[in-house]
Amino acid sequence: MKRFTTILAAIAIFGLLFGSFGLANAAPNNFADLAFQTTWTRTDSLVDSGAVKRSFYWGPLPGYTTNEDYAEGVGGKHLVQYFDKSRMEINDPNGDRSNPFYVTNGLLTKELISGQMQTGNNRFVARYAAEIALASDTDDLSAPTYASFRSATYDYGDINKLNQTATSTIDRAGRLGTDSRFSSYSVKYTYYEAATRHNVPTVFWDFLNASGPLVQGGKTVNARLNDPYFYATGYPIADAYWASVKIAGQTNTDVLIQPYERRVLTYVPSAPAGFKVQMGNIGQHYYSWRYNDAGKPAPVVQNCPGGRVPVRGFGKVWADHPEVQQQLGCNYEAERAITTAQQYFEHGQMLDVIYQSGSYSYKKIYVLFEDGSIQAFDDTYTNEAEPTNITAPAGLYVPLRGFGKVWREGTGARVRERLGFATAPETVAALGSPAGGGAQQYFQRGQMIYAGPVLKKIYVIYNDRDQYSYDNYNHWSVFDDTYQG
């Protein structure tokens, strides 16, 4: 560790150890699996020995290891081990150990930003978006957090910014803007990732495609550190945003931040060569969020007009989850009875809401993508004939009726591409049926939808931008209905 201390001290001067939480049960050289050690050795052993001067890909030491819930794993579990900058995992211990993707690292950034903890390919547990500063000292209460990036990651602008200068900004409240002051750094976008419709600036693109000394087959060779470029980070899930934060006690330090599916990249122009671009300590942050409730929103007491608060299942979710209460605000009408339909897909869900009151009615379909983003469509299905030219793979389903129409025709939102096929038939909770229907209630910044007594799920659909908007929703979460009335 003495070799690393010299490098560590140099880095700390410029504050590039963004918020250390520490990992429990950390033990030097205590790798949970030989494949973890091989993966770490490839990029980080030369850094740890001082043979090369660059930032760590994983961190100096392996940390806490356990078997976490994962539906598709053996016995519903998979082996994981935490490092400062990520979490290694083995999802299929019987897979090809020579495959570079035998060891993967989790979608930690997506989980911390969305507040949805992944427990399977298509299973998630609702927690909360982490209010943990991702590129600053931990005591900087004005710096952007993972939760701040909700507005950025749910903003699918589909704008190719190649050769444009990066001047976009973000603050702790998630407000997005631009500041021409940052053009002085001459950071331009050099790559557009069509898979997620986001742009990568040159400083990060060069980092992700860099070659250098690494250990391969027991020998030191010169090769790409990431191959392919998204091996360690995954795809970008937002464009890059500037912020001025406190680093190593120095306020007003400029940093460019870009979240990827699995990592967060930061660029600090004032840092020394070799350390201007780094991967944030997301392994530390995620571990503390998952096991120590770090970054949990402070309890709030909503001063709702006339003491009006939601009741029954909606009221329990609102009261038990301060992050929901904080984001939704107060309800401004009583809950209403509705008919609902729901269907699970490979990469998300669809939820149909049908309301009728006298001559007034509406039908709305919400497409709930697994990354926490959402698209809303009018349900215009009118008993059209179902197409016969689409066949689902074995064990999957082609959606029908309103879901099928949105799935086929929602090309602008890439509904079919992003959702995949259905994994089960749709479930309907109809008003007037023996089982009963669903319920809906509007709040200042979103709504709650009860999917009915069969599913017993309460969906929360949020609007981070406009109060009292019926359509401008940008993310969602779901909770079990545990109300006993």
C-alpha distance (Angstrom), angle and dihedral (degrees) to the residues before:
residue distance angle dihedral
M1 . . .
K2 3.80 . .
R3 3.81 90.2 .
F4 3.77 89.9 55.6
T5 3.80 94.2 45.9
T6 3.80 93.3 71.6
I7 3.79 91.9 52.6
L8 3.77 91.0 42.4
A9 3.78 92.4 54.2
A10 3.80 91.8 51.7
I11 3.76 91.6 49.7
A12 3.80 93.8 46.3
I13 3.80 90.8 57.8
F14 3.77 87.7 66.5
G15 3.78 93.4 39.6
L16 3.78 98.3 -120.0
L17 3.77 93.3 146.7
F18 3.77 91.8 88.1
G19 3.78 105.7 -154.7
S20 3.78 116.3 -33.2
F21 3.79 116.7 -141.7
G22 3.81 96.1 164.3
L23 3.78 128.3 -134.7
A24 3.78 122.8 -102.2
N25 3.81 120.5 -124.2
A26 3.80 92.1 16.6
A27 3.78 111.0 168.1
P28 3.84 126.9 176.8
N29 3.82 113.5 -105.0
N30 3.79 91.5 -5.2
F31 3.79 98.1 136.7
A32 3.79 115.1 176.5
D33 3.81 92.8 -143.6
L34 3.78 135.8 14.5
A35 3.81 88.7 -122.0
F36 3.82 89.4 59.7
Q37 3.79 90.2 51.7
T38 3.81 92.3 48.6
T39 3.80 91.5 50.2
W40 3.81 92.2 48.8
T41 3.81 93.6 44.5
R42 3.79 92.4 54.0
T43 3.82 95.4 67.0
D44 3.80 108.5 7.4
S45 3.82 108.6 40.8
L46 3.80 91.8 76.1
V47 3.80 90.3 48.7
D48 3.79 91.7 49.4
S49 3.81 91.8 50.5
G50 3.79 92.5 48.4
A51 3.81 92.1 -118.4
V52 3.81 90.9 125.1
K53 3.78 131.1 29.0
R54 3.77 109.3 -134.6
S55 3.79 137.5 103.9
F56 3.80 122.3 -81.9
Y57 3.78 121.2 -97.1
W58 3.81 93.8 -156.3
G59 3.79 107.9 5.6
P60 3.80 137.9 -95.6
L61 3.81 97.5 -77.4
P62 3.79 140.3 21.7
G63 3.79 114.5 -111.1
Y64 3.79 142.1 -175.7
T65 3.80 115.5 2.4
T66 3.79 129.5 -168.6
N67 3.79 144.7 137.7
E68 3.80 108.4 -95.2
D69 3.78 127.7 -165.4
Y70 3.79 113.4 -84.5
A71 3.79 118.8 159.1
E72 3.80 95.8 -147.7
G73 3.80 94.8 45.3
V74 3.79 126.4 98.2
G75 3.79 105.9 -73.8
G76 3.81 89.0 -2.1
K77 3.82 92.1 -65.7
H78 3.79 139.3 97.6
L79 3.79 131.3 -160.7
V80 3.81 114.9 -109.8
Q81 3.79 136.0 176.0
Y82 3.77 125.7 -168.1
F83 3.79 126.0 -134.1
D84 3.80 129.9 177.4
K85 3.78 92.6 -98.1
S86 3.80 103.8 31.0
R87 3.80 148.6 -15.6
M88 3.79 120.0 -99.4
E89 3.79 116.8 -147.0
I90 3.78 140.8 179.9
N91 3.79 111.1 -150.0
D92 3.81 97.3 175.7
P93 3.81 113.1 31.7
N94 3.82 88.8 -176.0
G95 3.79 92.9 57.0
D96 3.80 128.9 106.4
R97 3.80 105.3 -67.9
S98 3.81 90.3 -161.1
N99 3.80 91.4 61.5
P100 3.84 109.7 102.3
F101 3.81 88.0 -136.3
Y102 3.82 93.7 54.5
V103 3.80 83.1 97.9
T104 3.77 112.9 45.7
N105 3.79 133.3 174.0
G106 3.77 120.7 -129.5
L107 3.78 129.4 -103.5
L108 3.78 88.3 -105.5
T109 3.79 97.7 152.3
K110 3.79 93.2 53.0
E111 3.79 90.8 49.9
L112 3.80 95.1 47.9
I113 3.81 92.9 48.1
S114 3.81 97.8 41.8
G115 3.80 96.8 37.2
Q116 3.81 89.0 -132.0
M117 3.82 112.2 127.2
Q118 3.79 109.8 -151.5
T119 3.81 116.8 -132.0
G120 3.81 99.0 165.8
N121 3.77 141.8 -1.0
N122 3.80 89.4 -74.7
R123 3.79 102.7 10.3
F124 3.78 125.7 99.1
V125 3.78 136.9 173.9
A126 3.80 115.8 -145.9
R127 3.81 112.6 -124.0
Y128 3.80 121.4 142.7
A129 3.78 138.9 -77.3
A130 3.80 106.0 -92.8
E131 3.78 116.9 -109.5
I132 3.80 90.5 -155.7
A133 3.79 118.8 132.0
L134 3.79 106.4 -117.2
A135 3.81 101.6 -167.4
S136 3.80 109.8 24.5
D137 3.78 145.8 52.7
T138 3.78 111.0 -59.0
D139 3.81 92.2 -116.7
D140 3.81 94.0 56.8
L141 3.80 100.0 110.0
S142 3.79 93.7 -177.9
A143 3.81 97.8 54.1
P144 3.83 122.3 105.9
T145 3.79 117.0 -94.2
Y146 3.77 133.1 -161.7
A147 3.80 87.4 -94.6
S148 3.81 89.1 55.2
F149 3.80 89.8 63.4
R150 3.80 94.8 61.6
S151 3.78 90.4 93.1
A152 3.81 91.3 49.1
T153 3.79 97.8 46.9
Y154 3.80 94.0 46.5
D155 3.80 91.6 50.2
Y156 3.81 103.7 94.7
G157 3.78 98.3 -177.6
D158 3.82 94.0 161.1
I159 3.81 88.0 -149.0
N160 3.78 117.5 152.7
K161 3.82 105.2 -142.9
L162 3.81 99.4 179.7
N163 3.82 111.4 161.5
Q164 3.81 91.9 4.8
T165 3.81 118.1 128.2
A166 3.81 115.5 -110.7
T167 3.81 107.6 -119.1
S168 3.81 101.5 141.8
T169 3.81 116.3 127.5
I170 3.79 137.8 -160.6
D171 3.81 132.8 -166.6
R172 3.78 134.1 -162.0
A173 3.81 92.3 -89.6
G174 3.80 89.5 57.0
R175 3.80 94.1 -110.0
L176 3.79 110.9 155.7
G177 3.78 122.7 -148.7
T178 3.80 144.7 137.4
D179 3.79 132.2 -106.3
S180 3.78 120.7 -169.5
R181 3.81 89.0 -154.8
F182 3.80 89.0 80.7
S183 3.80 91.8 59.0
S184 3.81 86.4 81.0
Y185 3.83 88.4 76.6
S186 3.83 90.0 60.3
V187 3.81 93.4 -141.5
K188 3.80 107.2 164.3
Y189 3.78 132.2 -173.1
T190 3.78 110.6 -109.3
Y191 3.82 105.3 170.5
Y192 3.80 134.9 41.5
E193 3.82 115.7 -155.9
A194 3.79 106.2 -149.1
A195 3.82 92.7 -170.5
T196 3.81 91.8 69.5
R197 3.82 100.0 12.7
H198 3.78 95.9 -121.8
N199 3.79 134.6 126.1
V200 3.79 129.1 -122.9
P201 3.83 120.8 -150.6
T202 3.79 120.7 -133.3
V203 3.82 94.4 -108.5
F204 3.80 90.8 60.3
W205 3.80 96.4 35.9
D206 3.80 91.1 55.0
F207 3.82 90.0 47.6
L208 3.81 92.4 50.5
N209 3.80 92.5 48.8
A210 3.80 98.0 40.1
S211 3.78 123.2 131.9
G212 3.77 125.3 -151.4
P213 3.81 146.1 132.9
L214 3.79 114.7 -41.6
V215 3.78 138.4 155.9
Q216 3.78 116.3 -103.0
G217 3.79 124.7 165.4
G218 3.78 90.1 -7.6
K219 3.80 92.3 -57.0
T220 3.78 132.8 101.7
V221 3.80 109.4 -117.7
N222 3.78 136.4 164.4
A223 3.81 111.6 -114.2
R224 3.80 144.2 127.2
L225 3.78 112.4 -58.3
N226 3.82 90.5 -150.3
D227 3.78 119.3 35.7
P228 2.98 110.4 -159.8
Y229 3.80 99.2 20.3
F230 3.82 92.6 -117.2
Y231 3.82 95.3 51.1
A232 3.80 95.3 109.4
T233 3.78 102.3 20.6
G234 3.78 106.9 33.3
Y235 3.80 118.3 -145.1
P236 3.82 123.4 -35.4
I237 3.81 112.0 -94.9
A238 3.81 96.0 -168.8
D239 3.77 138.2 14.7
A240 3.81 118.5 -98.6
Y241 3.82 120.0 -81.6
W242 3.77 132.5 -164.6
A243 3.79 124.3 -134.8
S244 3.80 135.0 171.1
V245 3.79 109.7 -131.8
K246 3.79 143.9 157.9
I247 3.81 113.7 -90.5
A248 3.82 121.9 177.0
G249 3.79 87.9 -11.7
Q250 3.80 93.2 -54.0
T251 3.80 111.0 123.7
N252 3.80 123.7 -151.8
T253 3.79 93.4 32.9
D254 3.79 109.6 158.4
V255 3.79 116.8 -129.6
L256 3.80 132.1 173.8
I257 3.82 112.5 -144.1
Q258 3.79 129.1 -165.7
P259 3.81 124.1 175.3
Y260 3.78 119.6 -146.3
E261 3.79 126.8 -173.6
R262 3.81 93.0 -95.0
R263 3.81 107.4 15.8
V264 3.79 143.1 23.1
L265 3.81 119.3 -126.6
T266 3.78 121.9 -154.1
Y267 3.79 131.6 -169.8
V268 3.80 119.8 -161.1
P269 3.82 110.2 -175.8
S270 3.82 92.0 -160.7
A271 3.82 94.2 55.7
P272 3.83 122.1 103.4
A273 3.79 120.9 -90.8
G274 3.78 111.8 -80.2
F275 3.79 92.4 28.0
K276 3.80 103.5 57.9
V277 3.82 89.9 98.5
Q278 3.78 118.7 45.2
M279 3.75 142.0 158.8
G280 3.79 110.7 -113.0
N281 3.79 122.5 -119.6
I282 3.76 93.3 -97.7
G283 3.80 93.1 147.6
Q284 3.80 89.5 62.8
H285 3.79 92.4 43.6
Y286 3.80 95.1 48.5
Y287 3.80 94.0 46.1
S288 3.80 90.8 52.2
W289 3.82 91.3 46.2
R290 3.78 94.2 49.1
Y291 3.79 100.0 40.2
N292 3.81 106.5 22.1
D293 3.83 102.0 32.2
A294 3.79 91.6 -118.6
G295 3.79 115.9 173.1
K296 3.78 94.5 24.4
P297 3.81 113.6 156.0
A298 3.77 113.2 -107.7
P299 3.80 114.8 -104.9
V300 3.76 111.6 -92.9
V301 3.76 132.1 -158.6
Q302 3.76 109.1 -145.1
N303 3.77 112.6 -145.6
C304 3.76 93.5 -148.7
P305 3.83 117.5 -175.3
G306 3.77 111.0 -89.5
G307 3.79 90.3 -1.8
R308 3.81 88.3 -75.1
V309 3.81 110.5 166.5
P310 3.81 132.7 159.5
V311 3.80 118.6 -90.3
R312 3.80 139.4 -154.0
G313 3.81 115.3 13.1
F314 3.79 94.2 -11.8
G315 3.78 90.3 49.7
K316 3.79 92.8 50.6
V317 3.81 93.6 51.5
W318 3.82 90.2 45.2
A319 3.82 92.7 49.5
D320 3.82 98.2 40.2
H321 3.80 96.8 48.5
P322 3.82 113.9 53.4
E323 3.79 90.6 -172.4
V324 3.82 89.6 60.6
Q325 3.79 92.5 46.8
Q326 3.78 91.0 47.2
Q327 3.79 94.5 49.8
L328 3.81 99.6 39.5
G329 3.78 99.9 40.3
C330 3.83 118.5 -165.2
N331 3.76 127.2 -18.2
Y332 3.79 112.4 -113.2
E333 3.79 99.1 -164.6
A334 3.78 139.8 27.4
E335 3.79 119.1 -90.8
R336 3.80 115.8 -91.2
A337 3.80 131.0 -146.3
I338 3.80 114.7 -112.9
T339 3.77 142.8 167.3
T340 3.79 113.1 -113.8
A341 3.78 137.6 -169.7
Q342 3.80 125.5 -168.7
Q343 3.80 135.3 -175.3
Y344 3.80 133.4 -177.6
F345 3.81 121.0 -135.0
E346 3.78 135.1 -172.6
H347 3.79 91.1 -96.5
G348 3.78 106.8 20.3
Q349 3.79 143.9 -28.3
M350 3.79 142.8 -88.3
L351 3.79 124.0 -135.4
D352 3.82 124.2 -168.6
V353 3.82 120.9 -160.8
I354 3.82 119.6 -164.9
Y355 3.80 119.7 -175.7
Q356 3.80 129.3 179.0
S357 3.81 127.1 -179.8
G358 3.77 116.8 162.2
S359 3.78 107.9 -56.5
Y360 3.80 92.6 -17.7
S361 3.78 119.3 91.3
Y362 3.77 141.3 148.9
K363 3.78 138.4 -176.1
K364 3.79 119.4 -157.4
I365 3.79 130.3 177.5
Y366 3.80 118.7 -155.0
V367 3.79 117.8 -159.6
L368 3.79 107.8 -152.6
F369 3.79 110.3 -163.0
E370 3.79 120.1 -156.5
D371 3.82 91.8 -117.0
G372 3.81 89.2 65.7
S373 3.80 96.2 -103.7
I374 3.79 122.2 124.6
Q375 3.79 141.4 -156.7
A376 3.81 125.5 -164.5
F377 3.83 124.7 -150.2
D378 3.78 133.9 178.3
D379 3.80 109.7 -110.7
T380 3.82 100.8 -122.6
Y381 3.80 97.6 164.6
T382 3.83 112.0 135.9
N383 3.81 106.1 176.4
E384 3.80 95.2 -73.8
A385 3.78 117.9 171.0
E386 3.80 112.7 -89.8
P387 3.82 115.7 -114.8
T388 3.79 116.3 -108.8
N389 3.81 99.5 -161.3
I390 3.84 97.4 80.9
T391 3.79 120.6 80.8
A392 3.78 123.1 -174.6
P393 3.81 122.1 -139.3
A394 3.79 116.6 -102.7
G395 3.80 112.0 -67.6
L396 3.81 93.7 17.3
Y397 3.80 133.3 92.9
V398 3.78 139.6 -136.6
P399 3.82 107.4 -129.2
L400 3.79 116.6 -118.3
R401 3.80 139.4 -154.4
G402 3.81 115.0 3.5
F403 3.78 94.2 -7.4
G404 3.78 90.4 50.9
K405 3.79 92.8 50.1
V406 3.80 93.4 51.8
W407 3.80 90.6 43.0
R408 3.80 91.6 54.3
E409 3.80 100.1 36.6
G410 3.81 103.8 34.7
T411 3.79 91.6 92.9
G412 3.81 95.8 142.4
A413 3.79 90.1 61.2
R414 3.82 91.0 37.4
V415 3.80 89.0 -127.7
R416 3.80 97.6 166.5
E417 3.80 93.1 41.5
R418 3.79 94.3 49.5
L419 3.82 99.6 38.1
G420 3.79 101.3 41.4
F421 3.79 118.9 -161.2
A422 3.79 125.6 -29.8
T423 3.79 116.3 -92.7
A424 3.81 95.9 -156.4
P425 3.82 139.3 12.6
E426 3.78 116.3 -86.5
T427 3.80 120.4 -88.8
V428 3.82 118.8 -137.4
A429 3.81 128.0 -158.5
A430 3.79 104.2 -171.0
L431 3.78 126.7 -170.6
G432 3.77 109.8 -114.5
S433 3.78 94.0 24.0
P434 3.81 119.4 123.6
A435 3.80 91.7 -109.0
G436 3.82 94.1 46.5
G437 3.77 135.7 -127.8
G438 3.76 138.0 -92.9
A439 3.81 136.3 -91.9
Q440 3.79 138.7 -132.1
Q441 3.79 134.6 -162.9
Y442 3.80 131.2 -178.0
F443 3.80 124.2 -138.3
Q444 3.79 134.6 -173.9
R445 3.80 92.1 -90.2
G446 3.76 106.5 20.3
Q447 3.78 143.3 -29.0
M448 3.79 145.1 -94.5
I449 3.79 123.7 -130.0
Y450 3.79 124.5 -165.9
A451 3.82 108.2 -152.3
G452 3.80 95.0 -153.9
P453 3.80 140.6 -95.9
V454 3.81 95.8 -63.7
L455 3.80 98.0 58.2
K456 3.82 95.8 25.6
K457 3.79 91.1 -157.2
I458 3.79 128.9 141.3
Y459 3.80 115.5 -153.1
V460 3.79 119.7 -156.8
I461 3.80 115.5 -157.6
Y462 3.79 115.0 -167.7
N463 3.77 136.0 -156.4
D464 3.81 111.7 -162.9
R465 3.79 95.9 -179.9
D466 3.79 115.3 40.8
Q467 3.79 128.4 38.0
Y468 3.79 117.9 -135.7
S469 3.80 92.8 11.3
Y470 3.80 117.3 149.6
D471 3.79 96.3 -163.8
N472 3.80 114.1 23.2
Y473 3.80 97.0 90.1
N474 3.78 121.9 151.8
H475 3.82 111.4 175.7
W476 3.80 142.7 12.9
S477 3.79 145.2 -161.7
V478 3.79 134.1 -169.3
F479 3.81 133.2 -143.5
D480 3.77 136.2 -173.0
D481 3.79 112.2 -105.5
T482 3.81 102.2 -120.6
Y483 3.81 96.9 165.0
Q484 3.78 113.7 132.8
G485 3.80 107.4 -162.6
